[in-house]
Amino acid sequence: MRQLKELNPPGVKTHARPERVDAQPLVHALTENHPESEVLDFLRGRPAQAVIMSGLIRDNGFESPFNRGTFHACRDKQGRLEGVALVGHAVYVVADTAPALRAFARIAQGQQNVHMILGEEALVGRFWEHYAPGGQAPRIFSREVLFELRWPVSAPEPVEGLRLATLDDLIQVLPVHAALAYEESGVNPLDVDLHGFRMRCARRIEHGRVWVLVEGGNLLFKADIISDTPECVYVEGVYVDPAVRQRGLGLRCMSQLGRNLLERTKTVSALVNEQNLAAQALFTKAGYKLRGRYDTVFLERN
């Protein structure tokens, strides 16, 4: 983590097309009356923030407290999608045009307690130009690298005890996941939202999204599945007990988990902080390839 500096350095280009003065996009909240297929088709094959949004839509629909925000669509004059965003606790944006990006930034400015903004570094830099004048103040800037795993993958010695977590594991998973969140954002969810954080962790376990290795009552390995789609499974919250690091156990768990997940999806992806060289080495040894760079802006709460 480091303090926020320049978000849009000279020479950085955005994927959004040049802004047109006469462009007047239509922006609206997505409800259960809108077809999910249209939005999922738009998000398919796009960057990590799109994978996260796709997973939330598949899991919860457009309207659910578990999304922790509101989905919005931006359309051109012919009604075609130009962008999709989730604005709430976190801001995720996919925008094909500059007017769509600007419109989503204005919606985000209207929120009072956004925790973070995440996306491809060029997109976040451009988004910030529109958001910063009326939005929340930045607190921490973090840069991540996107890793991706595809077949073929190696097959090290299997880990017999690697399994899906049960609610009996919650007492061990909860503090570890909170510590990882604190390390990344500087905010401990156990201090700011203990009940909500516990509920979300328990729900993730109930949905079969947390993998663990527990031996002798000790949590040795953990990984969370944040988004699970036919195109991509997004992994975060990878933890290896410091007592067993540098012994190959984390690599074996990551390799086995990757093979398990690739049986039902085309790719497995994860974002790793650029300063966490140990984690990057683990993903690389497990067969993951570097695919891009992302920015996360953690914001001051109002």
Helices and strands as residue ranges (DSSP letters): E 26-29, H 36-43, H 48-60, G 65-67, E 69-75, E 81-88, E 90-95, H 98-109, E 116-120, H 121-131, E 138-149, E 163-164, G 167-169, H 170-185, H 189-192, H 194-206, E 210-215, E 218-228, E 232-240, G 242-244, H 249-262, E 267-273, H 277-285, E 289-299
